[in-house]
Amino acid sequence: MNTMSTVLNTNFNSHSNYSLQLNRWFLKPIGAWPLLSTTSRLERNISIILNIVYYTSIVFTTIPCLLQMLLENENLYRKLKNFATIMHLLFSCANYTILLLRQKDIRYCVEHIETDWIIVTREKDRQVMLKNARFGRYVATFCAAFMHSGTLCFYMAIALKTEMIQVGNETRIIHVLPVAVYKKLLKFDESPTNEIVLFMQIWSSFLSSCSTIGIFSLAAVLATHAYGQLSVLMVWITEFVNKSRNQEKMFPFEKIGFIVEHHLRALSFISCIEEVMNRMCFLELFRCTMAICMLGYFIVMEWPDKDIQNLSSYVVILVSICFNIFVICYIGEILTEQCRKVGDVVYTTNWYYLPDKIILDLILLIARSSVVIQITAGKFFHLSIYTFGDVIKTSFVYLNILRQVS
């Protein structure tokens, strides 16, 4: 018995680690992974240091760019490019802050997932959970690939370019900086300073991408786990109705009680996902709307120059942003539909052959399923495919206004 218990615990831990592994990889290096009660003091100190490094890196890139935009007399196009960079960094920093403030809720979600793997013991139910965990990992991987490839390709494409500048009687060759810098604050035309500033800008862009990837991957993994729990629940409901009908002796009341408790547990988990994600989703909707507008404007403005490097970078970033915003809208859609399906599954079973007491219990499940918990953006917008379409349409409306103004 002890050997069997050890094997089961090992399987549960490996499965929960499998579903949460990518989130841990994305969030732990930037100090945003929730600290557990068993976390050592050294790990807590390292996490605080990583938080300081993140904020310092973002500030180092943002402040010189902001001063350049406000104090230098540049044309509208250059100011818009600086504004787009500042917006990306500040929104990433804001989302990172929300991740830190919501660590308690994220820790609850992590512990909830680990407990679910212990509660569900049947092999076929665990296979359903593994299937959804695998899908969540795929989505998280694609989010990371798109986001990092888009951002780093853009920064590296510019960083590899060099330009010649004249300083007094000396001609210098320096790297072109991806982010504008206020000249009176940093003398980036000198050899060591130019390389240091270039490295810090690439580093800060990598960190800002990591926080964004952490948000989308966390939303994908949590949502797919909730989806899997509702799928398992629907299997249990179907089996309960069929067995109750075919057997002369009814199941004890605890059986339907266990199904109801698991249903409420899944709904509580979805409510926690909504509490964790709604503010970050709102910021991402706004940021992505503005980013799609800006990128479309940059593509239109630079199209006559036929700069394949810049245009390719813009397109890759645009695709990554559209994919990420589609992901959070899609998971909001499928979770809402899955919550409704629980009631539909109860209704489509052969419930009419059951005793009145069992039917009344099933009616309670249908009634609870009709009150759907929705994933929202700041409690204002329900995340769905229609919301994704509205984001794209709004972005192009802003793009047309920007073109008319400029």
Helices and strands as residue ranges (DSSP letters): H 2-27, G 28-30, H 41-71, H 76-101, H 103-119, H 123-159, E 162-167, E 170-175, H 191-246, H 253-302, G 303-305, H 308-348, G 351-353, H 356-370, E 376-377, E 381-382, H 385-405
